[in-house]
Amino acid sequence: MVKRIQGIVIGMLVAVLLFGGVAAAAAATAARNETISVTFRNIRIVLDGKEFIPKDVDDNIVEPFIYNGTTYLPVRAVSQALDREVSWDGSTSTVYIDSKDPEGSEPPPASEVQSVVITYEGITVTDVTASVDDSFKLRVRVEPVGGQEEIIWVSSNRNVFEVVITNTAGTEATITGKGRGTATLTVSVGGVEAECTIRIR
């Protein structure tokens, strides 16, 4: 079903039609008025496997529509369904969508990682020399064992060597020499770092 909507302010389309009742008069002088045709097709919204019916601030159902091949959804209703804060600045015609910061929320727990070391064949290393095109594996040992922190491997210069993680736990990586020079391998776990100098001859 196609309906013709008269006098919609195109520059304010999100604010007037989708925002669910937020006044846009403050910015009307900067917009233009046009008549457009939109298509209503009983569009359903499914959020995390459950049908979601968008409503405005007065609890009226706001039906999505299609205009010029683009599907438009009510930004306030959808954002709030995704647990986001929504606000409108009429002076700049801007919709703000922000993450909520609940009062009393607890900060993330401090990292329990105590030490991080880089090893080669079971031996702790801080300096490794190899040739261009050589590949070798290094591992990282984290204390205490069993933490859930992400393990991040970083080459300070990928023109000298590249690093590719080779297991799902992130505790092992392959180092490949790319060009002559010296660069640093840094492995970071929960804010604790270990470094190894890689020399490519």
C-alpha positions in Angstrom: 0.0 0.0 0.0 1.4 3.4 -1.0 0.4 6.5 0.8 1.2 10.2 0.0 2.4 12.2 2.9 1.9 16.0 2.5 4.3 18.6 3.6 6.9 16.4 5.3 10.0 18.3 6.1 12.6 16.2 4.4 15.5 17.7 6.3 13.7 16.7 9.5 12.4 13.3 8.4 14.0 11.4 11.2 13.0 14.0 13.8 9.4 14.6 12.8 8.2 11.2 11.5 10.5 8.8 13.2 11.5 10.4 16.4 8.2 9.8 18.1 6.8 13.2 19.0 9.9 15.4 19.4 9.2 18.9 18.2 11.3 20.2 15.3 10.0 23.8 15.0 13.3 25.2 16.1 15.0 24.0 12.9 12.1 24.3 10.5 13.5 27.5 9.0 16.7 25.6 7.8 14.7 22.8 6.1 12.6 22.5 3.0 9.1 21.3 2.5 8.3 18.6 -0.1 5.6 16.1 -0.9 6.8 12.5 -1.0 5.3 9.0 -1.5 6.1 6.3 0.9 5.2 2.6 1.0 3.7 0.9 4.0 4.1 -2.9 3.8 3.3 -4.0 7.3 7.0 -4.3 8.0 7.8 -6.4 11.1 10.8 -5.8 13.4 12.3 -8.9 15.0 14.8 -8.1 17.8 16.8 -11.1 19.2 14.2 -13.5 17.9 11.2 -11.7 19.2 8.8 -9.4 17.4 9.1 -5.8 18.5 6.3 -3.3 17.9 7.6 0.3 17.9 5.6 2.9 19.7 6.0 6.7 20.2 6.1 8.6 23.5 2.3 8.5 23.7 2.2 4.7 23.2 0.9 4.9 19.7 2.2 2.3 17.2 4.7 3.8 14.7 4.7 1.9 11.5 8.0 1.6 9.5 7.9 2.5 5.8 9.9 2.4 2.6 11.0 5.5 0.8 13.2 5.4 -2.3 14.3 1.9 -1.6 15.3 2.6 2.0 13.4 1.2 5.0 12.9 3.8 7.7 12.4 2.8 11.4 11.4 4.9 14.4 14.7 5.9 15.8 13.5 6.5 19.4 11.6 3.2 19.8 14.3 1.1 18.2 17.1 2.8 20.1 15.3 2.4 23.5 14.7 -1.3 22.6 18.4 -1.6 22.2 18.9 0.1 25.6 20.2 3.4 24.3 19.5 6.9 25.4 17.9 9.1 22.7 17.8 12.9 22.6 17.0 15.6 20.0 18.8 18.9 19.5 16.4 21.1 17.5 18.9 23.9 17.1 21.3 21.7 15.0 18.8 19.1 13.7 20.7 16.4 15.5 19.6 13.1 16.9 21.9 11.8 19.7 22.0 8.1 20.5 24.2 7.2 23.5 24.9 4.2 25.6 23.3 4.2 29.0 25.5 4.6 32.1 23.4 3.2 34.9 23.9 4.8 38.3 25.6 2.6 40.8 27.1 0.4 38.1 30.3 -1.3 39.3 33.6 -0.7 37.5 35.0 -3.8 35.7 37.1 -6.0 38.0 40.8 -5.3 38.1 43.0 -7.7 36.1 44.3 -10.7 38.0 47.2 -11.2 35.7 50.5 -11.2 37.6 53.1 -12.0 35.0 53.5 -12.5 31.2 56.5 -14.1 29.6 57.3 -15.0 26.0 58.9 -18.4 25.4 60.6 -20.3 22.5 60.5 -24.1 22.9 59.8 -23.7 26.6 62.6 -21.2 27.3 61.9 -17.5 28.2 63.2 -15.2 25.5 63.7 -11.4 25.2 65.8 -11.4 22.1 65.5 -13.5 18.9 67.5 -13.4 15.7 66.2 -14.9 12.5 66.5 -14.5 8.7 64.2 -13.0 6.1 61.4 -15.5 5.3 62.2 -17.6 8.4 59.1 -18.6 10.4 59.1 -19.7 14.0 56.6 -20.1 16.8 56.6 -18.3 20.1 54.3 -18.9 23.0 53.2 -16.7 25.9 53.0 -18.0 29.5 50.5 -16.1 31.7 50.4 -16.4 35.5 48.1 -17.3 37.1 46.8 -19.9 34.5 43.2 -20.0 33.5 42.4 -16.3 33.2 39.9 -15.0 30.6 41.8 -11.9 29.5 42.4 -11.4 25.8 46.0 -12.0 24.6 47.2 -9.3 22.2 50.3 -9.8 20.0 51.7 -6.7 18.3 54.6 -6.2 15.9 56.1 -2.7 16.1 57.1 -2.9 12.5 55.4 -5.3 10.1 58.0 -4.5 7.4 60.5 -6.3 9.7 58.3 -9.2 10.9 54.7 -10.3 11.0 52.9 -12.1 13.8 50.0 -14.5 13.3 48.1 -16.1 16.2 47.9 -19.8 15.6 45.6 -21.2 18.3 42.2 -20.3 19.6 43.5 -19.5 23.1 45.8 -16.9 21.7 48.8 -18.3 23.5 50.8 -19.2 20.4 51.9 -17.2 17.4 54.0 -17.6 14.3 56.6 -15.0 13.6 57.7 -14.5 10.0 60.7 -12.4 8.9 59.8 -9.9 6.2 62.7 -7.6 5.9 66.1 -6.8 7.5 65.9 -4.8 10.6 65.0 -4.8 14.3 61.6 -4.5 15.8 59.8 -5.3 19.0 57.2 -7.9 19.7 54.8 -6.9 22.5 52.3 -9.4 24.1 49.7 -7.8 26.3 47.4 -9.6 28.7 45.1 -7.8 31.0 47.3 -4.7 31.0 50.5 -6.7 31.7 53.0 -6.7 28.9 56.0 -8.7 27.8 58.4 -7.6 25.1 60.9 -9.4 22.8 63.3 -7.9 20.4 63.2 -9.5 17.0 66.2 -9.1 14.8 65.9 -10.1 11.1 69.2 -10.5 9.2 
